[in-house]
Amino acid sequence: MAFQMARRGWIGDYVDPNNFLDLFLCGGGNNNTGFCDPQFDDMIQRQAPRARSREERYTILHAAETLLMEQMPIIPIYTYTSNHLIHPSVHGMPSNLMDSLNFKYVSLDKDWKAAD
């Protein structure tokens, strides 16, 4: 596909930097940028999984992200946001990464009254 610029979006479905960094692996199924850097791939696929601590892993992933941003195959210009106006009498509706509302555990406090 030949293009100079396109708008793409991704919503992380788990809390980890790799949720987004994995998108830019050489030949990756979701990598539509044409970006390919063996050093980046090595950090994501070999170095980070072998890290001995979370701190070490995050340091490696941060270095991979820095490499990605230095080469700039993408221009991050927007972060999805979500706003919910929930009445104080509503209980059991936690937010989640996919912004999917699950009403299974939602309840209403029938005795709730606004403070005077």
ABEGO torsion letter per residue (X at the ends): XBBABBBBBBBBABBBAAAAAAAABBGBAABAAGBBBAAAAAAAAAAAAABABAAAAAAAAAAAAAAAAAAGABBBABBBBBBBBBBAABBGBBBBAAGBBBAAABBBBAABBBBX
